[in-house]
Amino acid sequence: MMMKHLKHLQIKFFITFFILTLFSCVIPDKNCSNFKIGEFNFESKTENGVYNSRTIRNDSIEIEFFDSSIDTSRITWVSECEYILRKLKPKTLYEEKAVSVKIIKTFEKGYLFEYSFVGDKKNRARGNAFKVD
């Protein structure tokens, strides 16, 4: 009788512990809407070194300044924190490929993002974007 009661208490304890653990997991809020429009400095580490650029973005167009080149891309927002970039005037077949960008984490002045060519899940890279005041 005592063993049955003890087993019942153990099960209740386990269920309560599981439920508390499940609901105590806090998922940090991402405030992606703060970064849909504005001027940004980007930094991404690649196998060729660090890639830095400056970008001016509205909700549908992004103009990127890198060294002496300027590229303009169309933005299609897939969700609140994910968008697709397509160059408006690609010069090569490589530049015709659309780029998928997913904002992973936001903070006060910027965000951490992950990017790759659309459909390429193996070759994703990460970078940081900082909003210019």
Helices and strands as residue ranges (DSSP letters): H 2-24, G 32-35, E 38-46, E 49-57, E 61-66, E 69-79, E 82-87, G 94-96, E 99-107, E 110-117, E 125-132
